Each structure stands twice: as structure tokens, then as C-alpha cells.
Amino acid sequence: MMIGMATKKITVTIPDDQLDSIRALVEANQAASVSGFVQHAIRVALDDVAGWEALLEQSLEESGGPLTDEERRWANEMLGLTSPGESSAA
């Protein structure tokens, strides 16, 4: 964590086996603390999301822009998110 960075304490629920694994890493000095491990995992996940979002935006730009409503309905139907002819909120 960066010195002076604002933080907020929250409660997160995770499976017992994951917490046991994190605590084992801390015990083996492979992670500084449970909080530090979780902060790192969140940072990696946020970077991953940002990377995928940038890749999607670039791909859409190169392929003709954002999906039309019709293309979005077709994609949602193909992914099983909606039934044929059903409207989607996506």
C-alpha cells in the first residue's frame, strides 16, 4: 500500500479454504498480511478488467463500432442470456 493512500475497512466473505490458503501464504512469508494479499488481488483484478475493456473498445473500433441493438439481442440469445425474441437490458 502506498503511504498516505486513503483506505476503508470493509467486510468480505470468502470460503474457508481460500482464507486458509491466504493465511498459509502469510505464515510462509509469501504474503505480508491477509489484507495485503486481498489488496493485491483486487489491484490485479481491476487491472485485468481495464485491460479487457481497452481491448474490447479497440476491437469494436476496428470492426465498425459498438454493437447495434439487433447485434446485442442476437449475441445475448446465442449466449443463452435471453430467449429468442426476448428483449434484453444489456
C-alpha positions in Angstrom: 0.0 0.0 0.0 1.2 3.5 -0.8 1.9 5.8 2.2 -0.9 8.3 2.6 -3.3 6.4 0.5 -6.9 6.6 1.9 -8.2 3.3 2.9 -11.5 2.0 4.2 -12.1 -1.1 6.3 -14.8 -3.5 4.8 -16.1 -6.9 5.4 -15.6 -9.5 2.7 -16.9 -13.1 2.8 -14.8 -15.8 1.3 -14.8 -19.6 1.5 -12.9 -21.0 4.5 -10.5 -22.9 2.3 -9.5 -19.7 0.5 -8.9 -17.9 3.8 -6.8 -20.9 5.0 -4.7 -20.7 1.8 -4.1 -17.0 2.2 -3.2 -17.4 5.9 -0.8 -20.2 4.9 0.9 -17.8 2.5 1.2 -15.2 5.2 2.6 -17.8 7.6 5.2 -18.8 4.9 6.1 -15.1 4.4 4.9 -15.3 0.8 2.3 -12.5 1.6 2.7 -9.7 4.0 -0.8 -10.0 5.5 -4.3 -11.2 4.7 -5.3 -7.6 4.0 -2.2 -7.1 1.8 -3.0 -10.2 -0.2 -6.6 -9.1 -0.8 -5.5 -5.6 -1.8 -3.1 -7.1 -4.3 -5.7 -9.4 -5.7 -8.1 -6.6 -6.1 -5.5 -4.4 -7.8 -4.7 -7.3 -10.2 -8.4 -7.9 -11.0 -9.0 -4.2 -11.6 -6.0 -4.0 -14.0 -7.3 -7.1 -15.7 -10.8 -5.6 -16.2 -9.3 -2.4 -17.5 -7.1 -4.3 -20.0 -10.1 -6.3 -21.3 -12.2 -3.2 -21.6 -9.5 -1.4 -23.6 -9.1 -4.5 -25.8 -12.8 -4.6 -26.4 -13.0 -0.9 -27.2 -10.1 -1.3 -29.7 -11.7 -4.3 -31.3 -15.1 -2.6 -31.7 -13.4 0.5 -33.2 -11.6 -1.7 -35.7 -14.7 -3.7 -36.6 -17.2 -0.9 -37.1 -18.1 0.5 -33.7 -20.4 -0.6 -30.9 -23.0 -3.3 -31.3 -26.3 -2.4 -32.7 -29.4 -3.3 -30.6 -30.1 -6.1 -33.1 -26.5 -7.5 -32.8 -26.7 -7.2 -29.0 -30.0 -9.2 -29.0 -28.5 -11.9 -31.2 -25.4 -12.2 -29.0 -27.4 -12.4 -25.9 -29.6 -15.1 -27.4 -26.5 -17.1 -28.6 -25.0 -16.8 -25.1 -28.3 -18.1 -23.6 -28.8 -14.8 -21.7 -32.3 -14.3 -23.3 -34.9 -16.4 -25.1 -35.5 -16.0 -28.8 -37.4 -12.7 -29.4 -37.0 -11.7 -25.8 -35.8 -8.1 -25.1 -32.6 -7.7 -23.0 -31.4 -5.0 -20.7 -27.8 -5.5 -21.9 
